[in-house]
Amino acid sequence: MDISEPDPIWYERSRPHWQIQVLAACLWDHILGSVEEVYIEWGQYLGHAPTRDKGDLSYTFAGTEHNFQVEARAVSGFHLRVRLGGITTWNDHQGATIDLGWVDRRTQYPRFNGVCFILSGTGHNFVSTSTNPLTVSWMQASLGTIGQRPLRHVCIPGSHDSGISVITGRTLFGDARVCQTQVKSIAEQLALGIRFFDIRPVIAGGEFYTGHYGNLPGLGWQGVNGQSIRQIVQQMNSFTAINKEVVILSISHDFNTDAGRDYRGFNQEEWNGFVQELTRLDSLFASTRSTTDLTLLTMNQLIGNKQAAVIVVVSLDRSHLTLGDFAGRGFYYDSQFPFYDNYANSNDPNVMIEDQLRKLNHKRDDPDRPVFSLDWTLTQRTLQDVTIGPSILEMASFMDPRLVTYVIPSCSSKTFPNILSIDKVDNATSIAVTTAINTLFAS
């Protein structure tokens, strides 16, 4: 399926003053990961009121009735939006208008300004950038494409520090701008297509919560608590009762914040209590004794029987700890789900992008190599970052759209990420990117 040349964008009463970038990625069988950049100029000069300025850019897929329009309007401020023509997506109906927002070049990261729109899929199974939840179970809807593939040949959207969408407890210097990584609950992330969750359990007040903590020089352990584990279990059960999908929980960074100022990891009794809490998860995937690597199982083996598969992968960094009788009953050591996960640990977008793409090419140069997690996250590194720099959520807002412009062109049939781990999941861009990767590159 080809995409036709776009109609020229036109303006009423406009003159160049500065530019803004709209990023439109149209991903189809015969356009292997193409990304088009469209620059929009508004008339902003002395004596000119841009309130009547507008422009429209239309795309039509040759030989079909599928089309969409990018619309620029200057009524009550600048606005960019996409109107779906003869297309219905997993999250928007035909004729729907998708608000893209507006970001100008005078930002914290001027090189990475602009907004992003991605539309991906084949046939009549499309998904696009949108804040609306998905109306389908995307894995089940994609089984015709991904069903025969092992898990390590599939790309899945994930969230970083998944439970820190709310702050339910904090230390003296624990602050939302340096600790909060998400704005949507686990339930809402699931509805936006996320299937891999970074869960970091803590004990606080005798209960299990998610947490985001660090040991700061001179200040000791500082951080916040997020959603409770009990609430997460309830939200996942509500989801899997209807949506028969693969859901993966990666468990790490455990701390007992009740154990004095020097927080320690869970002991065996505490681990047992935590895992017992997770046994309330419905649809835990029980493997056979012969299964040593879950990532070699096909999607059909996991969910082809119309049953959800919840997999809990546990990183135990202390040799004396075990899963005991829970092992294989939905709970697995990280050696049974081998994956590479190494973040850039930088607040510089250029450094982070170069680091993650270099590691992708080095560690994932063959689809049969272990699962690769692309950590598309910036990290506050200095006192200036923590005090006056952008928050974690603000940094994520700038970087997440760059998944389209940097990650997709870096993919091939041999090299592609398996997990896209991001902060601030608040739209369907990551599932649109993973759908494009699964359609165009993974096999």
N, C-alpha and C positions, 0 to 999 in steps of 0.2 A: 504494500500500500504506500503510495507516494503522497507527499504533501505538496500542494501547489505553491507557486510564488505568492507571497502576501501582497494584498493591495497596498499601494503607497499610503503612508500615514499623512493626514492633511490637518491643517490648522486654520483657525479663524483668528485674525489679528494677533499674530505671535511673531516674536523676533528673538533670536538666540541671546541668551544671557548666561545661563549655566545649564548643565546637563544632568539628567537623571537616567538611571539605567533600569530597564525592565528586562528580565531574563525569562525567555520562553523556551522551554525544552519540549520538543515534540518527538516522541520516541516510538517508532514503528519498525516493523520488520525490515524495511528497506532503507531506513535512516538510522544507522547503527549508532545510537547515542549522540545524535547531533544536538547542539545547543546553539540557539540563536540569541544574540544580544541586540536589543532595540533601545536606542537612545532617544529620549524625549526632552525637548526644549520648551520652556514656557516663556512667554513674552513678559519680562520683568524689567522694565526700563521706565525712566522718568515720564510721567504723564500717561502711562498705560495701565489700565485696570484689567487684569487677566481673567476676570470673572466670566467672560464669554468664551474664553479659549477652550477648545476641545479637539480631540483627535481620535480616530478609530483605525485599528489595524486588524484586518481580517485574514484568517487562515482557513483554507478548505482542503480537505484530503481528496486528492484526485480520484475520480471514479466513484465517489461516495457522496452522501449528503452530510457527512460529518464536517462540522465547522465550528469555529469559535472566534470571538472578537475581543481584542484588547481595547478598552475604552479609557481615554484620559479626559478628565473633567476638572474644571477650576472653579466650581461652585462651592462657596463656603470652605475654601482651602483646596489643595490639590488632592486628587483622588485617581487611583488606577484600579481598574476592575476588569474581570473577564466575564463575558456572557457566553454561555454554552448554546450553540446552535442545534444541529441535529445530533447531539450527543447526550447520552445519559451515563453518568458515572456511578461508582459504588457509593458516592457520598453526595451527589447533587443530581437533580432532575434536569431534563431537557429544558432549556430556556432560563435556567438559574443564573443568577449573577453572583460572582465570587469576588469579594472585596480583597484586593491585594495590599491595601495600605499605601504608605508613601514614606520613603526614606531618602533624604537628600545627601549630597556629597559632604556637607558640613557636619560630619559625624565623628565619633571616636576612631573609627576605622575607615577613612575616606576611600581607600582602594577597594573596599568591600561593600560600597554602598549599593543601593538598588533593592528591588524586590524580585521575587522569584515566582514563576508559575510553571508547573510541570504537569503534563498530561501523558499518561503511559497506559499501555495495554494492547490487546489485540482483539479483533472481532468486535464483540459488543461488551467486552469486559474491560472497562476503563476505570482509572482512578486518577484524581487530580489534587493539586493543592487546594485545600479547603479547611475551614474550621469545623465543618459538620462531621459528626461521627459516621462511620461506615454503616451502610444498610445491609451488608452481607458479611459472612464469615470468609475473609479473603483467602485463607488457606484452602478451605473446602471449595471455593469458587475457582481456585487455581490448580486443583488436583489434576486436571487434564494436561497441564503443563509440567507440574513439579511432582506429581504423584510417584513416578518411578525413580526419582532422584533420591540419593541418600541425603541426610540432613546437612552434611558438609558441602553439598553441591547447591544449597539453597541460601538465599539472602533473607535475613529477618530483621525488622526494625526493633531496636532496643532503647532503653532509657538508662541514664547514668544516675546513681543514687536515687532510685526510683521512688522511694517512699517519702522524700523530703519536699512534698508539695504544701505541707502545712507545718507549723511549728507548735508542738504540743509540750515542749519543755526545752530549757536552754540553760547554759552556764552564764556566768557574769558577762563574758565577752562573746558569747554566742550571738550571732546577729544574722538576720535574714539575708542581707546583701552579700555576706561572705559564706553562707551555709546553705541557703535555699537553692535547690537545683531544679525543681519542677513546679508547675502551676496547676497541674491536673492530678487528680487522685488516680490510684491504680485502676479503678473502674473506668474512668474517663480515658486513660491512656490505652486500655484495652479496646475501647470503642474507636479510638483513632488508629488502631492497627498494630500497636506495640505488642510483641510476643516474647521479648527477652527482658527480664527485670533484674536489676542490680540491687539486691536486698542486703542491707548491712544491719544486722540485729544488735540491739543493746538491751540491757536490763536497766530499767529506771523505775524506782518505787515498787520493785518486786514484779513488774509487768514487762512484757516483751514489746519493744517498739523498733522502728527503723531509726537509725542515727547517722549523723555526719559529724565526726570528731577529728581533731588533730591535736598533737602535743606541741604547744608553742613555747619557744624559749622564754623563760622568765614568767610565763603565765600558766604553764601546765596544760592540762587537758581542757580544751574549749570546744563548744559545738552545740548542736541542737538535736532534739528528737522530732521525728515526723509521725507518719501514720502508725498506728498500732498494728502488730502482726495479726491480732484477732480481726481487726477491720479489713485488712488485706485479704485474709482467708475468706471472709464473708463476700467481699466484692468479686474475688476470683470464682467462687462457687456460683454466684449469681450469673456470671458471664458464661462459664462452661456448661451450665445447665441448658443454655440455648445455643451456644456457639461451640462446635466440636473441632476445636483448634489445638495445635501444639502450643503450650505455654511453658516457658523455661524460667525458673528462679535460680539465680546464681547467688549463693550465700557466702559472704566473706566479711572481714573487718568487724568481728564480734567483740563487744566490750561490755563489761559489767560496771556501770556507772555508780552502782550502790556500794562498790567495794573500796571506798576511800578515794583520796585525791589522785592516786596513781592507778588509773583504770587498767584493768587486766582483761585478758580474754576469758571466755567461758571455760569453766572446768567441766569435767565429764557429766556431772549431775545437771549442770545448767544446760549443756548441750542436749541432754536427754529431754529436759523439760521443753526446750525450744522445739526440738523435732516433734515431740508429742503434740505441741500446739499446731504444727503443720500437718499432722496426720488428719486434721479436720478438713483438709483439702479434698474435695471430690475429684474423681478422675485421675488419681495418681497413677502413673504408668509403671506397671510392674514388668520387669524384663525377665527373660529366661536366664538360667544360670550360665549359659554359654555366651551371653552378651557381655563383651568386655569393652566395647566402644559404641556408645549410643549414636554417635554421629555417622555411623555406617548404616544405620537403619533407614529405610526409605520412608518418605512421607506417607505412602499407602500403608506401610506396616504400623505406623504410629497412629494415623487417624482415618485410614481408608475404610474402617468399619463403622464410620459415623459416630465414633466415640472420641471425646476429648482426651488429650494426653498431657498431663501436668508432670513435668520433670524438675526435680529439685537437685541441683548440683552444689555440693558443699566443699568448700576449701578449708581443710583442717591443717593449720600451719604448726600444730604441736603434735609430735609423733605419738604421744601416749593417748590421744583422743581417737575414738572410733564411732562409727554409726551403729555398731552393734547389730541387733536384730532388725533394725530399720533398713539396712543396706539392701538394695535391689527392689524394695517395695515402694518405689517412687522416689527414693533417696539414693544418691550416687556420689561417689568420690569424684573429685575433678579429674582424676586419672581416667575415669570412665567416660568423660566428656572433654577430651583434650582440645583446648583452644588457647590461642595466643592473644594476650590482652596486655598492652603496654602503652600507656598514655604519654603524651609529649611533655607534660609538666611545664608548660610555658604559657605566658600571657600574651605572646606575640602571635597573631594569626599566621604570618608567613612561616614562622618556625613550626607551629603546630601542623599546618598543611604539609610542609615539606617532610616533617618527621613521620606523619602517618602514611603518606603515600609512598615514602621510601621503604618503610617497614612492610607495607602491603606488597610491594614488588619483590622484596627480599624474602619474606616469610610465606608468601602465598603465590608463588610462581607456577603452581600446578593445583588444579581443583581437588586433587586427592590428598593434598597436605592438610594438616589439622585446621580446624575452624579458626578464622581470623576475625577478631573484633576490631573494627575501626572506631577509635575513640575520638569523636569529633567535638572535643571539649577544650575550652581554655581554662587555665588555672591561675588564680591570683597568687603572685609570687612574692611581692614586696610589701612593705608597710604602706607605701603609697597606694598600691592596689587595694589594700584592705580599707584604707581610710577615705580616699577621695577618688579612686579609680572606679571604672564601671563595675556593677554587680555581676555575679555569675549569670543571672537571668538576662541582663543587658548584653553581656558578651555572647550569650547563646543566640539572642535575637539577630545579631550581626552574622554569626557564623553558620547557623543551620541552613539558610538558603544556599550557601556555597557548596552544599552536598551535590547540587545539580551541576554547577559549573566546574568543579574540580574533581569530584569522585567519578562521575559517569564517564568523562573522557579518559580517565585512567584505567578503566576496566577493559577486559578482553575475555575471550573464552577460557583463558588459563588463569587470569588474575582478576579476582573480584572479592570483595569482603563478604563475610557471612553474617556479621552482626553490625548494624549501624547504631552506635551508642551515642545518644545526644542528651544535652540538657534542655530544659524547657520544651517539652512536648506539648504543643498547643494547636497543631494542625496536622494535616495528613501528608505533608511533604515527604517525610521519611518512608511511608508506605508506598507513595508514588515512585520514589527512587528505587526502593527494593523491588517493586513490581517491574520496573524497567530493567533492572539488572537480571531478574529471574527470566524475563522474556527474551532479552537480547544476548546475554552473555553466559549465564549459568546453564549447565546441561548435565 
